[in-house]
Amino acid sequence: MASSSPAIKDLQRDLEAQANILSKIQKDISKNHQVRKQYTIQLGENELVLKELDLLKEDANVYKLIGPVLVKQDLAEARANVRKRIEYISAELKRLEGTLQDMEDKQNSKKESVLKLQQKIETLQSGKSNS
């Protein structure tokens, strides 16, 4: 009976550590979702800009806002810049998706280990109460 009490305390410490790790993973997943949401919005905006630029005639004037100043920009250059931005944002979204998948796998693994620890503690406590 005396040997099970320290064992339970050790398991409870492990459980607390695992729960803290799980909590951190969940916060990271939440941050990932927020960043992905921002990139998704930016992607939509840039795709809309590209559609608008594609509607323009080749001799149309295009201006880029740099600080408080509008600077004239070549239409082809503007399209190229927007396409590069779309490629970059798409690549970031893909990277974030991979990171999210890894974090979700870690989360599921931690949930399982937390559940197993809880079951071990319950088993030891019920065995202790039966003694």
C-alpha positions, -999 to 999 in steps of 0.1 A, spaced: 0 0 0 28 24 8 46 17 -25 15 25 -46 12 60 -32 45 73 -46 38 55 -78 5 73 -81 22 106 -74 48 99 -101 20 91 -126 1 122 -117 33 143 -123 37 126 -156 0 132 -164 4 169 -156 35 172 -178 18 154 -207 -13 176 -202 9 208 -204 25 196 -235 -9 188 -250 -21 223 -241 9 239 -258 3 218 -290 -33 229 -290 -23 266 -287 2 261 -316 -26 245 -337 -48 275 -329 -20 299 -340 -16 279 -372 -53 282 -379 -52 320 -374 -21 324 -397 -37 301 -423 -69 322 -422 -49 354 -428 -30 338 -457 -63 325 -472 -77 360 -471 -46 375 -487 -47 348 -514 -83 357 -522 -75 394 -524 -45 388 -546 -64 366 -569 -90 393 -572 -63 419 -580 -49 396 -607 -84 392 -623 -88 430 -623 -53 434 -638 -62 409 -665 -93 429 -675 -71 460 -682 -59 469 -717 -21 468 -722 -18 506 -723 -38 512 -691 -21 531 -662 -14 511 -631 -3 527 -599 13 511 -568 9 526 -534 43 530 -517 39 546 -484 18 578 -489 27 580 -527 11 564 -557 39 553 -581 32 545 -618 39 508 -626 41 488 -657 10 465 -662 32 435 -670 53 442 -639 22 445 -617 8 412 -630 42 395 -624 44 409 -588 9 397 -580 15 363 -595 47 360 -574 27 370 -543 1 343 -551 28 317 -555 44 326 -522 11 327 -503 1 293 -518 34 278 -509 30 292 -473 -5 277 -471 8 244 -482 37 245 -457 12 255 -429 -11 226 -439 18 202 -435 28 217 -401 -8 215 -390 -10 178 -399 22 171 -379 8 190 -349 -26 172 -351 -7 139 -352 13 149 -321 -19 161 -304 -36 127 -310 -5 109 -297 -5 131 -266 -42 126 -260 -37 88 -261 -8 90 -236 -28 112 -213 -57 88 -215 -34 58 -207 -19 76 -178 -54 85 -164 -64 49 -167 -32 37 -150 -39 61 -121 -75 50 -118 -64 14 -118 -39 20 -91 -63 41 -70 -91 15 -73 -66 -13 -65 -54 7 -35 -89 13 -22 -97 -24 -25 -67 -34 -4 
